[in-house]
Amino acid sequence: MKTPIYLDYAATTPTDPAVVAVMSRYLGPDGVFGNPASRFHSFGRDAEEAVEQARVHVADLINADPREIVWTSGATESDNLAIKGAVAACAEPRRKELRYSEHR
């Protein structure tokens, strides 16, 4: 069987096998599947700990402080956060123009 060629990377991408190996610890029936914002039970506390460990790991990979790592719900929220951060970092007020080409 030929290896398929996937061309819709704008929608999603295949998961790297190394990522699958690490994430499988969290996704099975014995994994950490609680809501990390629900700290009133062990499932939530365990999930929060896993998220914070991931935050430290990502920060180490890019030589950042873990407090600088922000999780978002997806690409659109990430784009908006980056744009707002760039605008806020401008030293002087300027005219800002945004054009929507996606997510109308």
C-alpha positions as CSV (number, residue, x, y, z in Angstrom):
1,M,0.0,0.0,0.0
2,K,1.3,3.4,-0.9
3,T,1.8,6.0,1.8
4,P,-1.0,8.6,1.5
5,I,-0.2,12.2,0.6
6,Y,-2.1,14.6,2.8
7,L,-2.4,18.2,1.5
8,D,-4.9,19.8,3.9
9,Y,-2.4,21.0,6.5
10,A,-4.3,24.2,6.9
11,A,-6.9,22.1,8.8
12,T,-4.7,19.8,10.8
13,T,-1.5,17.9,10.6
14,P,-0.5,14.3,11.2
15,T,0.8,13.8,14.8
16,D,4.5,13.1,15.2
17,P,5.0,9.5,16.6
18,A,7.1,11.0,19.5
19,V,4.1,13.1,20.5
20,V,1.8,10.2,20.3
21,A,4.1,8.2,22.6
22,V,4.1,10.9,25.2
23,M,0.4,11.8,25.0
24,S,-0.7,8.2,25.2
25,R,0.1,8.3,28.9
26,Y,-2.6,10.9,29.3
27,L,-5.3,9.7,26.9
28,G,-6.1,6.1,28.0
29,P,-8.5,5.0,30.7
30,D,-5.7,5.1,33.3
31,G,-4.5,8.5,32.1
32,V,-4.9,12.0,33.3
33,F,-8.2,13.1,31.9
34,G,-9.6,15.6,34.4
35,N,-10.3,19.3,33.8
36,P,-7.2,21.2,34.9
37,A,-9.4,24.1,36.0
38,S,-11.3,21.7,38.4
39,R,-9.0,21.5,41.4
40,F,-11.7,20.1,43.8
41,H,-10.8,16.5,43.0
42,S,-7.7,14.5,42.2
43,F,-8.5,14.2,38.5
44,G,-8.4,18.0,38.1
45,R,-5.3,18.4,40.2
46,D,-3.5,15.6,38.3
47,A,-4.5,17.3,35.0
48,E,-3.3,20.7,36.2
49,E,0.0,19.2,37.2
50,A,0.4,17.6,33.7
51,V,-0.4,21.0,32.1
52,E,2.2,22.8,34.3
53,Q,4.8,20.2,33.5
54,A,4.1,20.7,29.8
55,R,4.4,24.5,30.3
56,V,7.9,24.0,31.9
57,H,8.9,21.7,29.1
58,V,7.9,24.1,26.3
59,A,9.6,27.0,28.1
60,D,12.8,25.0,28.4
61,L,12.6,24.2,24.6
62,I,12.4,27.9,23.7
63,N,14.5,29.3,26.5
64,A,11.6,31.1,28.1
65,D,10.2,31.6,31.5
66,P,7.2,29.2,32.1
67,R,5.1,32.3,33.1
68,E,5.5,33.4,29.5
69,I,3.8,30.3,28.0
70,V,0.1,30.9,27.4
71,W,-2.2,28.1,26.3
72,T,-5.0,29.1,23.9
73,S,-8.0,27.3,22.5
74,G,-6.7,27.3,18.9
75,A,-5.2,29.2,16.1
76,T,-7.7,32.1,15.9
77,E,-7.3,32.9,19.6
78,S,-3.5,32.7,19.3
79,D,-3.5,35.0,16.3
80,N,-5.7,37.5,18.1
81,L,-3.5,37.4,21.2
82,A,-0.3,37.9,19.1
83,I,-1.9,40.9,17.3
84,K,-3.1,42.5,20.5
85,G,0.4,42.0,22.1
86,A,2.1,43.6,19.1
87,V,-0.2,46.6,19.1
88,A,0.3,47.0,22.9
89,A,4.1,46.9,22.4
90,C,4.0,49.8,20.0
91,A,5.7,52.8,21.6
92,E,3.5,55.4,19.9
93,P,-0.2,55.2,18.9
94,R,-0.6,54.4,15.2
95,R,-3.4,53.6,12.9
96,K,-4.0,49.9,13.1
97,E,-5.7,48.0,10.2
98,L,-6.7,44.4,10.3
99,R,-8.1,42.5,7.4
100,Y,-10.1,39.4,7.7
101,S,-9.2,36.7,5.2
102,E,-10.4,33.7,7.2
103,H,-12.9,33.0,10.0
104,R,-15.5,35.4,8.8
